[in-house]
Amino acid sequence: MTTGTTASVPSDPIGGLAGTPAEVQRAEARTAHNYHPLPVVLAHGEGAWMTDIEGNRFLDLLAGYSALNFGHGHPRLLAAAHAQLDKLTLTSRAFVHDAFADFCATLGDLCGKELVLPMNTGAEAVETAVKLARKWGYEVKGVAADRARIVVASGNFHGRTTTIVGFSDDPDARDGFGPFAPGFDTVPYGDLAALRAAITPETVAVLVEPIQGEGGVIIPPDGYLRGVRKICTAENVLFAADEIQAGLGRTGRTFACDHEEVVPDLYVLGKALGGGIVPVSAVVGDRDVLGVLRPGQHGSTFGGNPLACAVGREVVAMLRTGEPQARAAELGLLLRERLDAMVGHGVVAVRSRGLWAGVDIDPAIGTGREICERLMARGVLAKDTHGSTIRLAPPLVVTPDDLTWGLDQLAAVLT
């Protein structure tokens, strides 16, 4: 894997946020305000670094919410994309293209599963998993028509479609978008007793994130995932693991479920599967589940397109070496050591696994947003969530020196 450049302060660090770049103002003038981005206009990326339109360099500690696990412009991924661009980019699923079978086979093998259903975005993959679970419930488990139920966890984030936000407890995601689809039961995250009690003969699946990313990198109690697996097996219920943010090397293992040696019935994948180049997602499972679909019952014009398959196939090839996972595990120790030293010095609590951390900021120091703005002024890009928490998810190609420098900036803004 390639690594980032030598750690250094940006060539012209931003001295404050008094003025908003004109390009940001232009964008906001013609865009629905569904995001509140930091006032920076980026133009180039390489490895773990990005450069704005004025030449200022920034260390990327967000990595596109894990979509850029392999960094910006990874040469292997760019080469795969460039080669495919010259050949064929779209056929729709009305036809078979020559990159499709290899992508599905290699991804299925990585997951230890028989079948792959490619889609585009993470939310599409979650919606696909919901449809599959219901169809399986009716055709295999024998649940009465339109009675299927799915158990989900409080604090979840699975996307922002109307079905998904209907079982979210985040008011920003949910309020004002009803009415919502029925059939979902919410239990506290990490509570196996509540999960067991929520399952009825009409339950077809348990859908959980093995680590809740948007919630602030919330890690469940030890044994939780094993418990979910045991309950689902005993009750004849599918275990669907949303590994969209947590999976594909981020936590130091290929999948976050691997930390408890658990294999779900359905892997729900996205983000890093597209290498930060194209949106690629997939639901991966065995034939007894994915085999319930028939032609015309689910689809996507762009899902599994040649360009996506070429990039996704190369992502899987890189993961098969084990190098990205090992790197995330090793650098994760450095990340945790440095963050733990900040507890009591502007940080209230830290949660981490691999190169992924949720950092709770002392409200007396500032909000998560304010800390991210101060970091930006020092050449580091990160993102807040839920008011007081900062998520750190560097590209797995970040060098130890660059990571150390970035954490030095966090320590500086906290003091």
C-alpha positions, -999 to 999 in steps of 0.1 A, spaced: 0 0 0 12 35 -6 16 59 23 10 95 28 35 123 25 58 135 54 38 152 81 40 189 80 20 220 87 0 231 56 19 255 34 -4 283 44 -25 273 75 -58 289 77 -57 316 104 -94 315 113 -129 313 100 -139 349 98 -145 347 61 -162 320 41 -145 310 8 -164 324 -22 -166 289 -37 -184 276 -5 -209 305 -8 -215 296 -45 -221 260 -36 -245 268 -8 -264 293 -30 -274 265 -55 -275 235 -32 -302 221 -9 -288 225 26 -287 188 36 -251 191 48 -233 216 70 -197 213 56 -166 229 70 -157 260 50 -130 245 29 -129 239 -9 -108 208 -17 -92 203 -51 -67 175 -49 -60 144 -28 -31 119 -25 -28 93 2 -39 107 35 -36 143 24 -58 168 5 -51 202 -9 -76 231 -12 -80 255 -41 -56 279 -24 -28 254 -20 -33 247 17 -27 210 27 -49 191 51 -45 157 68 -76 137 62 -88 121 94 -123 113 81 -116 93 49 -150 99 35 -167 81 64 -145 51 57 -151 52 19 -115 62 14 -99 34 35 -72 31 9 -66 68 7 -70 93 -21 -58 82 -56 -44 48 -47 -24 38 -77 -37 2 -79 -73 14 -78 -68 42 -102 -51 18 -126 -81 -6 -124 -105 22 -130 -85 37 -159 -82 3 -176 -119 -3 -174 -128 32 -185 -112 25 -218 -132 -7 -223 -168 -6 -209 -185 14 -182 -222 4 -182 -244 -23 -197 -272 -25 -171 -281 -58 -157 -300 -66 -189 -267 -81 -201 -237 -98 -185 -203 -81 -188 -168 -96 -184 -160 -81 -150 -192 -91 -133 -185 -128 -125 -150 -122 -111 -162 -94 -88 -190 -115 -74 -168 -146 -70 -140 -128 -53 -162 -108 -30 -182 -139 -21 -150 -158 -13 -138 -129 9 -170 -132 29 -172 -170 28 -206 -167 11 -221 -182 -20 -240 -152 -36 -235 -115 -41 -261 -89 -50 -243 -57 -61 -259 -23 -56 -245 13 -55 -249 30 -22 -249 18 14 -286 28 19 -295 8 -12 -277 -22 3 -296 -19 35 -329 -16 17 -319 -47 -3 -312 -66 29 -346 -56 43 -364 -69 12 -344 -101 12 -351 -107 48 -389 -102 43 -389 -124 12 -370 -151 30 -394 -149 59 -424 -155 37 -410 -181 14 -387 -200 38 -397 -194 74 -434 -193 66 -444 -160 81 -478 -148 70 -480 -123 42 -472 -87 52 -465 -97 88 -427 -98 88 -408 -79 114 -372 -69 118 -354 -61 150 -331 -31 150 -310 -13 176 -314 21 192 -288 47 180 -286 30 147 -276 47 114 -283 26 83 -289 54 57 -315 81 50 -342 65 28 -377 69 41 -378 32 51 -346 34 70 -352 67 88 -385 53 99 -367 31 124 -341 57 134 -343 75 167 -323 105 155 -347 134 152 -327 151 126 -329 120 103 -365 112 112 -386 142 119 -407 156 91 -404 126 68 -433 103 78 -454 83 74 -431 54 78 -431 18 69 -442 -6 97 -425 -38 107 -395 -27 128 -389 -32 165 -362 -12 183 -342 -25 213 -313 -10 232 -280 -15 214 -258 -41 232 -288 -55 253 -291 -92 245 -320 -98 269 -340 -70 252 -332 -85 218 -343 -120 228 -375 -106 243 -383 -87 211 -382 -117 188 -416 -132 179 -426 -159 154 -430 -131 129 -394 -118 133 -374 -125 101 -341 -107 109 -320 -88 133 -302 -58 116 -274 -43 136 -241 -24 131 -213 -44 148 -200 -10 157 -222 21 154 -203 46 134 -226 76 131 -235 72 167 -199 80 177 -180 47 172 -201 29 198 -186 -5 205 -210 -31 220 -201 -51 251 -178 -81 246 -198 -111 235 -227 -91 221 -222 -102 185 -218 -138 195 -250 -135 215 -268 -120 185 -256 -149 164 -267 -175 190 -302 -160 194 -307 -157 156 -297 -193 151 -319 -206 179 -349 -186 167 -345 -192 130 -339 -155 123 -314 -139 99 -285 -120 113 -278 -90 90 -246 -71 98 -243 -36 85 -205 -35 79 -208 -5 55 -186 17 77 -170 -8 100 -160 -34 74 -132 -39 49 -102 -34 71 -112 -3 91 -112 -20 125 -80 -41 120 -99 -71 107 -117 -76 74 -150 -73 91 -159 -60 125 -178 -92 132 -144 -110 129 -134 -96 163 -159 -121 179 -154 -148 152 -190 -143 142 -204 -149 107 -237 -132 99 -263 -145 74 -260 -113 55 -231 -89 51 -242 -54 41 -213 -37 25 -205 -3 9 -182 27 12 -147 13 10 -158 -13 -15 -157 14 -42 -122 25 -32 -133 62 -30 -137 62 -68 -172 50 -75 -202 41 -53 -202 3 -48 -223 -17 -23 -235 -52 -20 -254 -77 1 -236 -110 4 -251 -142 17 -257 -179 9 -280 -193 -16 -307 -202 9 -313 -165 15 -303 -146 -17 -318 -174 -38 -354 -162 -29 -352 -134 -54 -365 -139 -89 -360 -117 -120 -380 -84 -118 -383 -84 -80 -352 -62 -73 -327 -44 -94 -305 -14 -102 -295 1 -135 -260 9 -122 -256 -19 -97 -227 -41 -106 -217 -20 -135 -183 -28 -152 -164 2 -137 -177 -6 -102 -168 -43 -106 -133 -35 -118 -126 -12 -88 -144 -35 -63 -124 -65 -75 -91 -47 -69 -103 -36 -35 -110 -73 -26 -76 -83 -40 -59 -58 -17 -78 -70 13 -69 -106 5 -33 -98 13 -42 -89 49 -19 -58 48 -46 -31 52 -61 -50 82 -27 -54 98 -18 -18 92 -51 -6 108 -46 -28 138 -10 -16 143 -17 21 138 -48 17 159 -26 11 189 -9 44 183 -42 62 178 -56 48 211 -25 55 231 -24 92 220 -61 97 226 -61 80 260 -35 106 270 -59 133 262 -86 121 286 -90 146 313 -73 172 291 -103 183 270 -114 148 263 -141 130 284 -140 96 268 -125 76 239 -139 46 221 -118 29 194 -112 -2 173 -84 -2 148 -81 31 129 -115 43 141 -123 63 171 -150 83 187 -137 112 209 -161 128 234 -151 164 239 -155 182 272 -183 207 266 -163 233 286 -137 232 258 -161 236 229 -186 217 207 -175 190 184 -181 214 155 -159 241 171 -131 216 177 -133 205 140 -131 241 129 -100 247 151 -84 215 137 -91 228 101 -73 260 110 -43 238 118 -45 217 87 -65 187 99 -99 176 87 -123 157 109 -160 156 115 -183 159 145 -214 139 153 -241 143 179 -228 176 192 -199 167 214 -182 138 196 -155 138 169 -150 108 147 -115 100 136 -111 75 107 -78 82 89 -72 64 56 -54 31 63 -24 43 43 -17 71 68 19 70 80 27 69 117 44 103 115 14 119 98 -10 103 123 11 115 152 13 150 137 -25 151 133 -31 140 169 -6 166 181 -29 192 164 -59 178 183 -40 180 216 -31 216 208 -66 228 201 -79 211 232 -55 232 253 
